[in-house]
Amino acid sequence: MHNALVIGAGHIGATIAADLADTQQYRVTLADRDAVRLAVGGADAVRRQTLDVTDPAALCAAVAGHEIVISACPFYLNVAIAEAAKQGGGHYFDLTEDVETTRRIAQLAADGDTAFVPQCGLAPGAIGIIGHHLALGFEKAVGIHMRVGALPLYPTNALKYNLTWSTDGLINEYCNPCEAVRDGRKTDLLPLEGLEAFSLDGIDYEAFNTSGGLGSLCETLAGRVDNLDYKTIRYPGHRAIMRLLLHDLGLREDRATLRRIFERAIPETDQDVVVMMVNAIGEKEGRLRQETFTIKVYGDHRRSAIQATTAAGLCAMVDLFVAGNLPRRGLIRQEDARLPDLLANRFGRIFQPHALQAVA
């Protein structure tokens, strides 16, 4: 049995804890400062612990004795958790999309004796493993274009959107610079720019630049790909309203107010669909070829699609690490995992391509 501590009993953290515990190969503790949320999260086999992450002594005590330490907390708490994991000798995993947080964790990993595995989950996360695999399939990669969206099945408001995960993370993606590769050179793009339209299975979508989804691929594929980018998928019209809120009304500079507006006015939903698409173009055997990876995953009565896919991405990385399929120390990037290993994993099989899937 592997001792695992999951910090953060929100929708994703509780799902991670339950999924790991259900294997009967992980002894899981779920920790959160909110006793009410803690009481309803996780599964019967999951132990629960009240924990205030902002208390350094309590955090170090909670981490002690755990082989695996998982942060399902907002990005701004992750560095402290990673520091505690390093001090306690635990291997660290998180879900962050925040670029600066990941850089700080990479610094911690540089001289660490344990593994640091940030940016697990969906995007960043599994999408990076897919994109990296497709890029390596060409003799020369010309373009890797990654698109992901978590969307309501039944949009009813002008934004055509419901809250399905962290509001802080959502706003972060819409406001921060977006890493990309253009003509072989790493660059930053503006969020909400690069609007494009496409259809998939008869449904119209739009996509635009957002921050964090590429993870570490810009560094990993440096010199090996001409163009690399990531965009978030939404229903048509969403981006125009977000530009009004963030730029015309100035809420980009007042994220706390935007957060309150979203959480007061936009309902949550479990009736959602995750759309993933990677278009890869490159040279193979002297010819220019395109390969496309697409899946849709639907939520059900037990959990939303974003819960299922995000938890699966992290749990698969934990499984692959424990099985010896990943390095044992230092910074581990998502693309250090092989796509065949991910798709063969009991958690990662949710990302099997070329099929419309319900959450199993």
N, C-alpha and C positions, 0 to 999 in steps of 0.2 A: 504493500500500500504506500502511496505517495501522499505526504501531507501537503495540502494546498490551502492557501488563504486567499479568499476573494474579498477585496475591499470595495464596497459600494453595492448596496442592495436594491438598486434601481432595476428597471426592466431587463437590461442586458446582464448586469451582475448576477441577478437572481437566476437567470437562465443558464449562465455559465456554471454557477455553483451546482444547479440541479443536474445539468448534463454530465459534468465530471463525476458527481456522486453516483449517478445512475449506472456508471460503468462498473462500480464496486472495486475499482482499482485506485481510486483517489479518496482519501479521507479529507473532507472539505469543511472548512469553517467559513461562514459568510459574516462579514463585519460591516457595521454601519453605525453612525451616531443616532439615527432615527429609529427608535425602538419599535414604533408602529410599523414602519416600512419593513424593518427587519423581521417582524413577526409573520408577515404574509409572504415574504420572498423565499425562494429556494424550495427544496423538497424535504421530505421527512428525514432523510438520511443526513441532511446538512446540519451541522452544528452552527449556532448563532452566537455572536459576540457583539456587545455594544462597544463602539470605538469612535473616539474623536481623533481624526487624522491630524488635526492641528496641535495635538498634545504629543510632543516628540517622545517623551518617556513612555506613554501608553502605546504609541505606534511601534516603538522598538520592542516592547514587551509582547505585543500581539504577533509581530513578525517572527520572533524567536521560535526556533524549532520547526519552521515550515520550509520544506524543500522548494515549493513553488509559491511565489507571491504574485498575485494578479490584481492590478488596479483597474477597476471599472468606474473610477471616479472622474469628475471633470478634469480637464488637462492641467489646470493650474495647481492641482494637488499631487501630480505624478512625480515630480522631482523629489519631494520629501519621502514618498513611499519607496522610490528607487534607492534613495540614500539609506533608508532603514533596511531594505532587503540586502543591500551590499554589506552593511554592518553586521546583519544577522546571518549572512552566508546563504541567503536564499536566491533562487533564480527568478528574475523579474520579467513580467509580461504586462503589456498595457494595450489600450485601444486608441491612443491619442492620434489626432489628426494635426496637432499643433507642431509646426516646424521647429520653432525655437525650443519647445519642451524636449523634442527628440534630440536636438543638438546637445542640450545639457545632459541628457541621459547617456548619449554617446561619450561625452567627456567622463562620466562616472565609470563607463564600461572599459575605458582605455587601460586602466590598471587594475581591473577587477578580477577576482578569482572565480566569479560565477558568471552566468549568462544574463544578458540584458536584451530582451526581445520586445522592442516597442512597435507600435503601429500595427498590431494584429487586428483581426476583424474582417471587415468587408472592403472598405476603401478609405484609407490605406488598409492593406491586408491581402486578402485573396486575389483582388484585382491585380496587384503587383506581381504575384506569382504567375498569374496567367499572362500578363503583358511581357514579362521577362522570358517566359517559355517560348512565346511566339516570336519574339525578337531573335532568340538564338537559333530559331529554325531557318533563318535566312543566311546566305553567305554575306549579304549586306542588307541591313535593315534601313529602309527609307523612311517609314513612318509608323509609329505605334500610337494609336489614338484610343484612349480608354474612357468609357462612359458608364456611369452608375447612377441610379436614382432609386429612392424609396418613396413610393407614391401611394396615395389613397386609391382604393378601388372605386370609391363613390365620391368624387370631389363635389362639394356643394357651395364653396365660397369662391370669391373672386380670385384668390391666390391659387385655387385648385390644389390645395395642400392641407394636410393635417400633420400635427406633430407626431412623429414616430420614434424620436430618440432625443438626445441631449439638445436643449435649446441653445446652451452656450456653444456647443460644438457647431451647430448649424450657423449661428451668427458669425463665428470665427471663420468658417469656410467662405461666407459671403463677403467678408471685409478684408481679409489678409491677402498679401501678394501670392500669386500662383506660379510655382516653379514649372519650367518647361524647357525643352530643347528646340531651338530653331536653327536650321542650317548648320547643325553640328555643334552649336554653342549653347551653353546653359544660359537661361534668361528668366526674368520675372515678368509675368503677364498680369494685367489688371483683372480683379474679380468682376464677374458679371459681364465681361466682354467676350468676344468670340462667339456670338450667338449663331446657332445653326439649328436647322429643322430637319427631322427625319421621321419615317414611319416604320413601325415594327409590328407585325401581325395585325395590320390594318388600323393601328392606333397611332395618332399623331403625337409627337413629342418635340420639345426643344431642349437644347443643351447649351451650357455656357461655362466659362472658366470659374472654378472655385479652388480654394486653397487646400493643400494637404493630401489630396487623393493619390498623388504619385508616390508618396512615401520617399524612399531613398533611390528610386529608379534613375533619377537624373545622374547621380554619382555612379551607380552600378553600370549604366549603359553609356557612360561618357566615352566618346570616340567611336561608338559602335552603332549609333543610330543618328540619322539626320534630323528627324523631327519626332518629338515625344510630347504628348499633352494629356491632360485629364479634364473632363467636364462633367458637371452634374446634370442629370436628366430631370426635367420637369414637364408638366403639361403646358401647352402654349399659353402665353400671357403672364406666366408667373414672374419671369425675369423683369418685365416692364414695371410691374407693381413694386418689386423689390428695389429697382432703381429709384422709383419715386420716394420710397421710404428712406433708403440709405443716403441718397445723394440730394434729391430736391428738398426733402424735409430735414436733412442733416442728422439722421439717426445713426449714421455710421460713426459719429463722434459721441453718441450717447447710447451705448449698447445696453446699458441697464434699463433704460426706458423701452427700447425695442424688445428686450427680453420680457418685460412686464406686459407689453401689448400682446406679444405672441402667446404667452401663457394664459392671459386672461381671455383672449378672443378666438384663438385657434384651438379647437378640440383635439384631443388625442384619438387615435384609432388603432385597432388591431386588424382591421380589414384593409390590408395593404398588399402591394406587390413590389418586389425588388427586381429591377431591370438591370442587367449587366451586358455590356457589349464592348468588345475590343476589336478594332479593325487594324490589321497589321499588313503592311505593304513592304516588299523587299525583293531582292534579287536571289533567284535560286536556279542553278544550272543555266545561267546566262539569260534567264527570262524574268520579267517583272511580274510578280504574283501577289495576290491578295488573299489573306485568310481572315475569317471573321469568327469570333467566339461570342455566342449569345446565350443567355438563359433568362428565364423569368421564374421567380419563386414566389408563391402566394402564401399569405398568412392563413391560419385556420382558427378554430375556436379555442385552441390551447395557447397559441402564441403568434405574434405578428411575424411577418416575413423578415423585417429588419432585426427583430430579436433573434430569430433562428439563424440567419446568415451571419450576423455579427458574432454571436456566440460560437457558431461552428468554426469560423475563421480562427478565433483565438484558441478554442479547445483543440483544434487540429494541430496548431503549432505546439501546444503543450504536449500532446500525444507524440508528435514527431520528435520533439526534443527528448522526451523520456525514452523513446525507442532507439535513440542514438542516431537519428537521421539528420541532426543539426549539430553545429559546433557546440562545445561544452562550456565555453567561456568567452567573455568579451561581448562586443556588439554583434547581434545576429539580425540581419535584414530579412524581410519577408521573402525576398527572392533567393535567399540561401536555401529555401525549401524547393524541391522539385515538384512540378505540377503533377506528374504521375503519382508521386507519393501522396500529395494532397487529395487527389481524386480517389485514391484507393483507401484513404483513411475513413474510419467510421463516422467522423464528423464532417470531413471535407467532401464526402460524396454528394452533399447537397449542391455542390458546384458543378456536377456533371453537366456537360454542355448538350445543346441540340435537343432539348426537351422542355416542354412546359411542365413545371414541377409544383406540386403542393408540398407544404412542409410535412415531412414524414415523422 
